[in-house]
Amino acid sequence: MKKMEQAADVACRPHRRTRLRLIAFSRSRDGAAAIEFALLAIPYFLVVFAIIETFIAFAGEQLVSNAVDTMSRKMRTGQITPTNTNVTAFRTEFCNEISILIKCSKMEVATPSKLFVDVRNFATFAAIPTTIPRTSTAAYADIKTSDFKYLPGGSGTINMVRAYYRWQVITDLIRPYITSVRPTDGSSSYFLIVATSAFQNEQY
């Protein structure tokens, strides 16, 4: 009897081992963290990069805004006048103000593709435009660069300095969709930074 039990036990051992291995395999957590990381890595890093890019874009906005204020102050106090500063010199000086983060090549200064400046004088403050010139009234339209001029006024005149910068977007998930000013095809390859200053020159 004892021999028969031993024989039966020996015969069942392979099945028991297989069953135990299957149970151990089903309970094993080896590699689970790696699989979970692989599934979550792409959206996680996408969010992280989007946060970083939003922060850098915000810094770029502040830089352009500060440059507009600086150039406006120089116009208001007579350091920049229609006779001593032409459009190339104005754009070069503006680019120097934002060079910490935004670089302007000589080609960009001569033929703008990203940075645009609009400097004009007006008879009254009420005549200063309050909207961004666009190529059309469609849902999506780009800025109308042909409307931009360099016509600064002299002593005592009312002036507007407005800067536009096409900030390239890589992973920013929200910024491109908070404005309808973009290419006519509706693509969101850039976010338009706009900074404006309106003032009356001093009697210099």
C-alpha positions as CSV (number, residue, x, y, z in Angstrom):
1,M,0.0,0.0,0.0
2,K,2.8,2.3,1.0
3,K,4.6,1.6,-2.3
4,M,1.5,2.3,-4.3
5,E,1.1,5.7,-2.6
6,Q,4.7,6.5,-3.2
7,A,4.3,5.6,-6.9
8,A,1.2,7.7,-7.2
9,D,3.0,10.6,-5.5
10,V,5.9,10.3,-8.0
11,A,3.5,10.2,-10.9
12,C,1.8,13.4,-9.7
13,R,4.9,15.4,-9.0
14,P,5.3,16.7,-12.6
15,H,1.7,17.9,-12.7
16,R,2.1,19.5,-9.2
17,R,5.3,21.2,-10.3
18,T,3.6,22.5,-13.4
19,R,0.6,23.8,-11.4
20,L,2.9,25.5,-8.9
21,R,4.9,27.1,-11.7
22,L,1.7,28.5,-13.3
23,I,0.5,29.9,-9.9
24,A,3.9,31.5,-9.3
25,F,4.0,32.9,-12.8
26,S,0.5,34.4,-12.4
27,R,1.6,36.0,-9.1
28,S,4.9,37.3,-10.3
29,R,5.4,41.1,-10.5
30,D,8.8,41.0,-12.1
31,G,8.9,43.5,-15.0
32,A,5.5,45.0,-14.2
33,A,7.1,48.4,-13.4
34,A,9.0,48.4,-16.7
35,I,5.8,47.7,-18.6
36,E,3.8,50.3,-16.8
37,F,6.6,52.9,-17.4
38,A,6.7,52.1,-21.1
39,L,2.9,52.7,-21.3
40,L,3.0,56.0,-19.3
41,A,6.4,57.4,-20.4
42,I,5.2,59.1,-23.6
43,P,2.3,61.0,-22.2
44,Y,4.3,61.8,-19.0
45,F,7.2,63.3,-20.8
46,L,4.9,65.1,-23.3
47,V,3.2,66.9,-20.4
48,V,6.6,67.7,-18.8
49,F,8.0,69.1,-22.0
50,A,4.8,71.1,-22.6
51,I,5.2,72.7,-19.1
52,I,8.8,73.6,-19.8
53,E,8.0,75.0,-23.3
54,T,5.1,77.1,-21.8
55,F,7.5,78.5,-19.2
56,I,10.1,79.4,-21.9
57,A,7.4,80.9,-24.1
58,F,6.1,83.0,-21.2
59,A,9.7,84.3,-20.7
60,G,9.8,85.1,-24.4
61,E,6.6,87.1,-24.0
62,Q,8.0,89.1,-21.1
63,L,11.2,89.7,-23.1
64,V,9.4,91.1,-26.1
65,S,7.2,93.2,-23.9
66,N,10.2,94.7,-22.1
67,A,11.9,95.4,-25.4
68,V,8.8,97.3,-26.6
69,D,8.8,99.4,-23.4
70,T,12.5,100.1,-23.7
71,M,12.3,101.2,-27.3
72,S,9.1,103.3,-26.6
73,R,10.9,105.1,-23.8
74,K,13.8,105.9,-26.1
75,M,11.3,107.3,-28.7
76,R,9.4,109.3,-26.0
77,T,12.6,110.9,-24.7
78,G,14.0,111.8,-28.1
79,Q,16.9,109.2,-28.1
80,I,15.2,107.6,-31.2
81,T,13.8,110.1,-33.8
82,P,12.8,109.8,-37.4
83,T,16.0,111.5,-38.4
84,N,18.6,109.5,-36.4
85,T,17.2,106.0,-36.6
86,N,16.0,104.2,-39.7
87,V,14.0,100.9,-39.7
88,T,17.1,98.7,-39.9
89,A,18.8,100.4,-37.0
90,F,15.5,100.2,-35.0
91,R,15.1,96.5,-35.7
92,T,18.8,95.9,-34.8
93,E,18.5,97.7,-31.5
94,F,15.2,95.8,-30.8
95,C,16.9,92.5,-31.5
96,N,19.7,93.4,-29.1
97,E,17.1,93.9,-26.4
98,I,15.7,90.4,-26.8
99,S,19.0,88.6,-27.6
100,I,19.1,86.8,-24.3
101,L,16.5,84.3,-25.5
102,I,15.6,85.3,-29.1
103,K,18.3,85.5,-31.7
104,C,17.9,87.6,-34.9
105,S,20.1,86.9,-37.8
106,K,21.2,89.7,-40.3
107,M,18.7,88.2,-42.7
108,E,15.9,88.4,-40.1
109,V,16.8,92.1,-39.5
110,A,16.7,92.9,-43.2
111,T,13.8,90.6,-44.2
112,P,11.6,89.7,-41.2
113,S,10.0,86.3,-41.1
114,K,9.5,85.9,-37.3
115,L,9.9,89.3,-35.7
116,F,7.8,92.2,-37.0
117,V,7.7,95.7,-35.7
118,D,5.0,98.3,-36.4
119,V,5.9,101.9,-35.5
120,R,3.5,104.7,-36.4
121,N,2.4,108.1,-35.3
122,F,-1.3,109.2,-35.0
123,A,-3.2,112.5,-34.7
124,T,-5.1,111.2,-31.6
125,F,-5.0,108.3,-29.2
126,A,-8.4,107.3,-30.4
127,A,-6.9,106.7,-33.9
128,I,-4.5,104.0,-32.6
129,P,-5.7,100.5,-33.8
130,T,-6.9,98.1,-31.1
131,T,-6.9,94.9,-33.2
132,I,-4.3,92.8,-34.9
133,P,-4.3,93.2,-38.7
134,R,-5.2,89.9,-40.3
135,T,-5.1,88.7,-43.9
136,S,-8.8,87.8,-43.8
137,T,-11.9,87.6,-41.6
138,A,-11.9,83.7,-41.8
139,A,-11.8,81.6,-38.7
140,Y,-8.1,81.2,-39.0
141,A,-6.0,84.0,-40.5
142,D,-2.4,85.0,-40.4
143,I,-1.1,88.5,-39.5
144,K,-1.2,91.0,-42.4
145,T,2.5,92.1,-42.5
146,S,1.9,94.5,-45.3
147,D,0.1,96.8,-42.9
148,F,3.2,97.2,-40.7
149,K,5.1,100.5,-41.1
150,Y,8.0,102.4,-39.6
151,L,6.8,106.0,-39.3
152,P,7.8,107.3,-35.9
153,G,6.7,110.8,-35.0
154,G,8.8,113.7,-33.7
155,S,8.6,115.9,-30.6
156,G,5.2,115.9,-29.0
157,T,3.6,113.4,-31.3
158,I,1.4,110.4,-30.4
159,N,3.0,107.1,-31.3
160,M,2.4,103.4,-31.1
161,V,5.1,100.7,-31.0
162,R,3.9,97.2,-31.5
163,A,6.0,94.0,-31.9
164,Y,4.9,90.6,-33.2
165,Y,7.0,87.5,-32.8
166,R,6.1,84.0,-34.2
167,W,7.1,81.7,-31.4
168,Q,7.7,78.2,-32.8
169,V,5.7,75.5,-30.9
170,I,7.0,72.0,-30.4
171,T,5.2,70.3,-27.5
172,D,3.0,73.0,-26.1
173,L,-0.5,71.5,-26.0
174,I,-2.6,74.5,-25.2
175,R,-0.9,77.8,-26.3
176,P,-1.5,77.4,-30.1
177,Y,-5.3,77.0,-29.6
178,I,-5.9,80.1,-27.5
179,T,-5.8,82.4,-30.5
180,S,-7.3,82.3,-34.0
181,V,-4.3,84.2,-35.4
182,R,-2.4,81.5,-37.2
183,P,-1.7,80.3,-40.7
184,T,-4.8,80.2,-43.0
185,D,-4.7,76.3,-43.0
186,G,-5.3,76.4,-39.3
187,S,-2.0,74.7,-38.4
188,S,-0.5,75.5,-35.0
189,S,3.2,75.6,-35.7
190,Y,3.7,78.9,-33.9
191,F,2.1,81.0,-31.2
192,L,2.0,84.8,-31.9
193,I,3.5,87.0,-29.2
194,V,2.2,90.6,-29.4
195,A,3.4,93.5,-27.3
196,T,2.1,97.1,-27.7
197,S,2.9,100.5,-26.2
198,A,1.1,103.8,-26.9
199,F,2.5,107.1,-25.7
200,Q,3.1,110.8,-26.5
201,N,6.6,112.0,-27.1
202,E,8.0,114.6,-24.8
203,Q,8.7,118.1,-26.1
204,Y,12.4,117.4,-26.7
